[in-house]
Amino acid sequence: MSTISSRISKLLAEQIIDGTYPPGSKLEERSLAEKFNVSRTPIREALRELGSRGLVEVMPRRGVVVASIGVKELAKLLEADCELEALCARRAAECMTAMEKKELEFIYEQSAGFAEKGDTVGYLDNNRQFHALILAGAHNEVLADMVADLRERLAPFRQAQAQVHDRLTVSHDEHEPIVKAILRGDSEGAYNAMRNHHARLSNNVLRLIRSRQDAAA
């Protein structure tokens, strides 16, 4: 998918989740192309991407419409992501090399500055590096592929958490026990710390989606 299509897909996903496009809304290629001032090709690619994530669906005689987000299905995806990332943290505590642990510690310490300044862009980029290092530190390509696929599917929902109070500080504080457990080789501690971290994130997402669906109803 092109950079333009990816950008449009991300923007549309955010607008679907925040209720700008409620369930049942029709998404027409021509009007979206005019809105984003692009040809219909990147719009078509963006809609296909949204379809693969379950955010839109093709309806007979109606074209592409916004899907009703299934909370139960979303909860299952979030639970799977929670368990798999916790497993990666456990494996990282067992398998990370000294150099990998040092890099993880550096990235974690660096994130404190972004959190203190409220630099969301900087923190989120640092956060991606943090989780990527743990994923790589698990030294299991099958697990890595499964987690990467889930994170891609769940990305629009995670991005919708901007309203969470002290989001960056809370995230940074929750990373601390994960890092400490991995550095000391405490596999069970790393598993539990990562699981708790993702459980909070998942609950935030589900509460947000439920509240928006209730408001729409």
LUMPA-8861 format. One record per residue (C-alpha): residue number from 1; residue in three letters; x, y, z. Coordinates in steps of 0.02 Angstrom, whole numbers. Example, Ala and Ser with C-alpha at 12.3 -4.5 7.8 and 13.67 -1.06 7.14 Angstrom:
% LUMPA-8861
@i: 1 aa: Ala east: 615 north: -225 up: 390;
@i: 2 aa: Ser east: 684 north: -53 up: 357;
This chain:
% LUMPA-8861
@i: 1 aa: Met east: 0 north: 0 up: 0;
@i: 2 aa: Ser east: 66 north: 173 up: -46;
@i: 3 aa: Thr east: 109 north: 307 up: 82;
@i: 4 aa: Ile east: -42 north: 410 up: 27;
@i: 5 aa: Ser east: -160 north: 262 up: 44;
@i: 6 aa: Ser east: -88 north: 221 up: 214;
@i: 7 aa: Arg east: -114 north: 400 up: 274;
@i: 8 aa: Ile east: -293 north: 403 up: 211;
@i: 9 aa: Ser east: -329 north: 233 up: 287;
@i: 10 aa: Lys east: -265 north: 294 up: 456;
@i: 11 aa: Leu east: -369 north: 454 up: 449;
@i: 12 aa: Leu east: -527 north: 362 up: 398;
@i: 13 aa: Ala east: -500 north: 232 up: 534;
@i: 14 aa: Glu east: -487 north: 369 up: 665;
@i: 15 aa: Gln east: -646 north: 451 up: 600;
@i: 16 aa: Ile east: -740 north: 286 up: 600;
@i: 17 aa: Ile east: -689 north: 250 up: 779;
@i: 18 aa: Asp east: -725 north: 427 up: 843;
@i: 19 aa: Gly east: -898 north: 422 up: 766;
@i: 20 aa: Thr east: -873 north: 546 up: 623;
@i: 21 aa: Tyr east: -929 north: 405 up: 509;
@i: 22 aa: Pro east: -1056 north: 303 up: 610;
@i: 23 aa: Pro east: -1101 north: 122 up: 569;
@i: 24 aa: Gly east: -1197 north: 109 up: 406;
@i: 25 aa: Ser east: -1120 north: 266 up: 330;
@i: 26 aa: Lys east: -1081 north: 247 up: 146;
@i: 27 aa: Leu east: -903 north: 284 up: 93;
@i: 28 aa: Glu east: -899 north: 335 up: -91;
@i: 29 aa: Glu east: -735 north: 332 up: -184;
@i: 30 aa: Arg east: -774 north: 488 up: -283;
@i: 31 aa: Ser east: -821 north: 598 up: -134;
@i: 32 aa: Leu east: -673 north: 536 up: -32;
@i: 33 aa: Ala east: -555 north: 569 up: -178;
@i: 34 aa: Glu east: -620 north: 748 up: -183;
@i: 35 aa: Lys east: -605 north: 765 up: 6;
@i: 36 aa: Phe east: -424 north: 709 up: 8;
@i: 37 aa: Asn east: -382 north: 785 up: -161;
@i: 38 aa: Val east: -314 north: 623 up: -232;
@i: 39 aa: Ser east: -361 north: 502 up: -370;
@i: 40 aa: Arg east: -480 north: 357 up: -335;
@i: 41 aa: Thr east: -339 north: 228 up: -336;
@i: 42 aa: Pro east: -267 north: 269 up: -162;
@i: 43 aa: Ile east: -446 north: 283 up: -95;
@i: 44 aa: Arg east: -484 north: 109 up: -162;
@i: 45 aa: Glu east: -325 north: 42 up: -79;
@i: 46 aa: Ala east: -368 north: 128 up: 86;
@i: 47 aa: Leu east: -543 north: 54 up: 85;
@i: 48 aa: Arg east: -473 north: -119 up: 54;
@i: 49 aa: Glu east: -358 north: -96 up: 203;
@i: 50 aa: Leu east: -504 north: -40 up: 312;
@i: 51 aa: Gly east: -601 north: -192 up: 253;
@i: 52 aa: Ser east: -461 north: -309 up: 305;
@i: 53 aa: Arg east: -471 north: -233 up: 479;
@i: 54 aa: Gly east: -658 north: -255 up: 488;
@i: 55 aa: Leu east: -697 north: -69 up: 492;
@i: 56 aa: Val east: -794 north: -66 up: 328;
@i: 57 aa: Glu east: -887 north: -195 up: 225;
@i: 58 aa: Val east: -956 north: -208 up: 49;
@i: 59 aa: Met east: -1146 north: -216 up: 48;
@i: 60 aa: Pro east: -1249 north: -270 up: -104;
@i: 61 aa: Arg east: -1318 north: -119 up: -199;
@i: 62 aa: Arg east: -1245 north: 0 up: -68;
@i: 63 aa: Gly east: -1059 north: -12 up: -96;
@i: 64 aa: Val east: -935 north: 14 up: 45;
@i: 65 aa: Val east: -1014 north: 56 up: 214;
@i: 66 aa: Val east: -946 north: 77 up: 389;
@i: 67 aa: Ala east: -962 north: -84 up: 486;
@i: 68 aa: Ser east: -1032 north: -99 up: 661;
@i: 69 aa: Ile east: -882 north: -134 up: 770;
@i: 70 aa: Gly east: -909 north: -298 up: 860;
@i: 71 aa: Val east: -855 north: -272 up: 1041;
@i: 72 aa: Lys east: -847 north: -460 up: 1074;
@i: 73 aa: Glu east: -734 north: -491 up: 924;
@i: 74 aa: Leu east: -627 north: -340 up: 970;
@i: 75 aa: Ala east: -611 north: -405 up: 1148;
@i: 76 aa: Lys east: -548 north: -573 up: 1082;
@i: 77 aa: Leu east: -416 north: -487 up: 974;
@i: 78 aa: Leu east: -359 north: -380 up: 1121;
@i: 79 aa: Glu east: -350 north: -531 up: 1235;
@i: 80 aa: Ala east: -244 north: -625 up: 1108;
@i: 81 aa: Asp east: -128 north: -477 up: 1089;
@i: 82 aa: Cys east: -114 north: -461 up: 1278;
@i: 83 aa: Glu east: -65 north: -643 up: 1302;
@i: 84 aa: Leu east: 56 north: -650 up: 1155;
@i: 85 aa: Glu east: 149 north: -491 up: 1204;
@i: 86 aa: Ala east: 160 north: -555 up: 1383;
@i: 87 aa: Leu east: 233 north: -717 up: 1316;
@i: 88 aa: Cys east: 360 north: -617 up: 1216;
@i: 89 aa: Ala east: 411 north: -524 up: 1374;
@i: 90 aa: Arg east: 435 north: -690 up: 1463;
@i: 91 aa: Arg east: 542 north: -755 up: 1320;
@i: 92 aa: Ala east: 641 north: -592 up: 1315;
@i: 93 aa: Ala east: 685 north: -610 up: 1499;
@i: 94 aa: Glu east: 752 north: -784 up: 1458;
@i: 95 aa: Cys east: 836 north: -751 up: 1291;
@i: 96 aa: Met east: 893 north: -569 up: 1277;
@i: 97 aa: Thr east: 1079 north: -541 up: 1260;
@i: 98 aa: Ala east: 1171 north: -416 up: 1369;
@i: 99 aa: Met east: 1178 north: -292 up: 1224;
@i: 100 aa: Glu east: 992 north: -309 up: 1190;
@i: 101 aa: Lys east: 952 north: -279 up: 1373;
@i: 102 aa: Lys east: 1062 north: -124 up: 1375;
@i: 103 aa: Glu east: 972 north: -54 up: 1222;
@i: 104 aa: Leu east: 803 north: -88 up: 1304;
@i: 105 aa: Glu east: 859 north: 2 up: 1461;
@i: 106 aa: Phe east: 919 north: 151 up: 1357;
@i: 107 aa: Ile east: 754 north: 165 up: 1262;
@i: 108 aa: Tyr east: 656 north: 155 up: 1424;
@i: 109 aa: Glu east: 760 north: 292 up: 1506;
@i: 110 aa: Gln east: 742 north: 399 up: 1350;
@i: 111 aa: Ser east: 552 north: 386 up: 1358;
@i: 112 aa: Ala east: 548 north: 478 up: 1525;
@i: 113 aa: Gly east: 594 north: 642 up: 1440;
@i: 114 aa: Phe east: 454 north: 624 up: 1311;
@i: 115 aa: Ala east: 328 north: 586 up: 1448;
@i: 116 aa: Glu east: 382 north: 733 up: 1555;
@i: 117 aa: Lys east: 369 north: 854 up: 1408;
@i: 118 aa: Gly east: 204 north: 781 up: 1349;
@i: 119 aa: Asp east: 284 north: 746 up: 1180;
@i: 120 aa: Thr east: 156 north: 622 up: 1113;
@i: 121 aa: Val east: 238 north: 598 up: 943;
@i: 122 aa: Gly east: 410 north: 568 up: 1019;
@i: 123 aa: Tyr east: 342 north: 454 up: 1154;
@i: 124 aa: Leu east: 240 north: 347 up: 1034;
@i: 125 aa: Asp east: 391 north: 325 up: 920;
@i: 126 aa: Asn east: 495 north: 277 up: 1071;
@i: 127 aa: Asn east: 355 north: 160 up: 1128;
@i: 128 aa: Arg east: 359 north: 70 up: 960;
@i: 129 aa: Gln east: 546 north: 45 up: 980;
@i: 130 aa: Phe east: 522 north: -19 up: 1158;
@i: 131 aa: His east: 397 north: -152 up: 1110;
@i: 132 aa: Ala east: 494 north: -197 up: 952;
@i: 133 aa: Leu east: 650 north: -230 up: 1056;
@i: 134 aa: Ile east: 554 north: -347 up: 1170;
@i: 135 aa: Leu east: 478 north: -434 up: 1020;
@i: 136 aa: Ala east: 650 north: -457 up: 942;
@i: 137 aa: Gly east: 722 north: -510 up: 1110;
@i: 138 aa: Ala east: 602 north: -657 up: 1115;
@i: 139 aa: His east: 701 north: -731 up: 969;
@i: 140 aa: Asn east: 549 north: -818 up: 897;
@i: 141 aa: Glu east: 497 north: -765 up: 721;
@i: 142 aa: Val east: 328 north: -853 up: 729;
@i: 143 aa: Leu east: 279 north: -757 up: 886;
@i: 144 aa: Ala east: 345 north: -596 up: 810;
@i: 145 aa: Asp east: 239 north: -617 up: 653;
@i: 146 aa: Met east: 82 north: -655 up: 754;
@i: 147 aa: Val east: 105 north: -503 up: 866;
@i: 148 aa: Ala east: 146 north: -389 up: 719;
@i: 149 aa: Asp east: -14 north: -442 up: 631;
@i: 150 aa: Leu east: -120 north: -411 up: 786;
@i: 151 aa: Arg east: -40 north: -242 up: 820;
@i: 152 aa: Glu east: -75 north: -189 up: 640;
@i: 153 aa: Arg east: -258 north: -240 up: 654;
@i: 154 aa: Leu east: -279 north: -155 up: 823;
@i: 155 aa: Ala east: -180 north: 4 up: 783;
@i: 156 aa: Pro east: -332 north: 114 up: 746;
@i: 157 aa: Phe east: -413 north: 67 up: 911;
@i: 158 aa: Arg east: -255 north: 98 up: 1012;
@i: 159 aa: Gln east: -234 north: 268 up: 929;
@i: 160 aa: Ala east: -405 north: 318 up: 993;
@i: 161 aa: Gln east: -342 north: 331 up: 1173;
@i: 162 aa: Ala east: -284 north: 512 up: 1163;
@i: 163 aa: Gln east: -417 north: 562 up: 1290;
@i: 164 aa: Val east: -346 north: 451 up: 1428;
@i: 165 aa: His east: -283 north: 560 up: 1571;
@i: 166 aa: Asp east: -92 north: 561 up: 1593;
@i: 167 aa: Arg east: -80 north: 432 up: 1455;
@i: 168 aa: Leu east: 108 north: 449 up: 1429;
@i: 169 aa: Thr east: 155 north: 451 up: 1613;
@i: 170 aa: Val east: 48 north: 299 up: 1653;
@i: 171 aa: Ser east: 122 north: 204 up: 1506;
@i: 172 aa: His east: 300 north: 248 up: 1558;
@i: 173 aa: Asp east: 268 north: 196 up: 1738;
@i: 174 aa: Glu east: 198 north: 29 up: 1681;
@i: 175 aa: His east: 352 north: -2 up: 1574;
@i: 176 aa: Glu east: 465 north: 6 up: 1727;
@i: 177 aa: Pro east: 422 north: -164 up: 1804;
@i: 178 aa: Ile east: 431 north: -243 up: 1630;
@i: 179 aa: Val east: 607 north: -177 up: 1604;
@i: 180 aa: Lys east: 666 north: -222 up: 1779;
@i: 181 aa: Ala east: 600 north: -400 up: 1763;
@i: 182 aa: Ile east: 683 north: -426 up: 1593;
@i: 183 aa: Leu east: 849 north: -354 up: 1652;
@i: 184 aa: Arg east: 856 north: -473 up: 1801;
@i: 185 aa: Gly east: 798 north: -621 up: 1698;
@i: 186 aa: Asp east: 634 north: -638 up: 1793;
@i: 187 aa: Ser east: 527 north: -720 up: 1658;
@i: 188 aa: Glu east: 369 north: -736 up: 1763;
@i: 189 aa: Gly east: 383 north: -557 up: 1824;
@i: 190 aa: Ala east: 405 north: -495 up: 1646;
@i: 191 aa: Tyr east: 254 north: -595 up: 1588;
@i: 192 aa: Asn east: 142 north: -526 up: 1726;
@i: 193 aa: Ala east: 201 north: -347 up: 1707;
@i: 194 aa: Met east: 172 north: -347 up: 1519;
@i: 195 aa: Arg east: 4 north: -434 up: 1538;
@i: 196 aa: Asn east: -54 north: -303 up: 1664;
@i: 197 aa: His east: 5 north: -163 up: 1550;
@i: 198 aa: His east: -91 north: -230 up: 1401;
@i: 199 aa: Ala east: -244 north: -273 up: 1503;
@i: 200 aa: Arg east: -261 north: -90 up: 1554;
@i: 201 aa: Leu east: -240 north: -32 up: 1374;
@i: 202 aa: Ser east: -367 north: -159 up: 1313;
@i: 203 aa: Asn east: -495 north: -108 up: 1444;
@i: 204 aa: Asn east: -474 north: 75 up: 1394;
@i: 205 aa: Val east: -508 north: 31 up: 1212;
@i: 206 aa: Leu east: -662 north: -72 up: 1253;
@i: 207 aa: Arg east: -735 north: 61 up: 1368;
@i: 208 aa: Leu east: -708 north: 192 up: 1234;
@i: 209 aa: Ile east: -792 north: 90 up: 1097;
@i: 210 aa: Arg east: -939 north: 43 up: 1210;
@i: 211 aa: Ser east: -966 north: 223 up: 1263;
@i: 212 aa: Arg east: -967 north: 284 up: 1083;
@i: 213 aa: Gln east: -1087 north: 148 up: 1030;
@i: 214 aa: Asp east: -1202 north: 191 up: 1176;
@i: 215 aa: Ala east: -1196 north: 375 up: 1128;
@i: 216 aa: Ala east: -1238 north: 333 up: 947;
@i: 217 aa: Ala east: -1383 north: 224 up: 1002;
